[in-house]
Amino acid sequence: MTIVTINADIKAKWPQGQSSYSPGSPEELAIIGIDLLVKELGTQAAQAFISQVFEKYPAEHMGVEDPLRE
């Protein structure tokens, strides 16, 4: 069970097509964002962009503690 819930309707358009997304959790939102980054920037540039976020946190960061999460 997640602590954070998301209620969003995302519509993305690009020259080759379009997509609609309705993420309900941070994990789903991250997958959508990463997918769009790869489409926009390519795999290597998207990985470099995402690595900037990981630089903000220590490697052992455990996230928000949820007693129901195992």
Residue pairs with C-beta under 8 A, 6 or more apart in sequence:
1 66
1 68
1 69
2 25
2 26
2 27
2 66
3 64
3 66
4 25
4 26
4 64
5 24
5 25
6 23
6 24
6 25
6 26
6 28
6 29
7 24
8 21
8 22
8 23
8 29
9 20
9 21
9 22
10 20
10 21
10 22
10 23
10 32
11 18
11 19
11 20
11 21
12 18
12 19
12 20
12 21
12 36
14 39
14 40
21 28
21 32
23 29
23 31
23 32
34 46
34 50
37 46
37 49
37 50
38 46
40 46
41 49
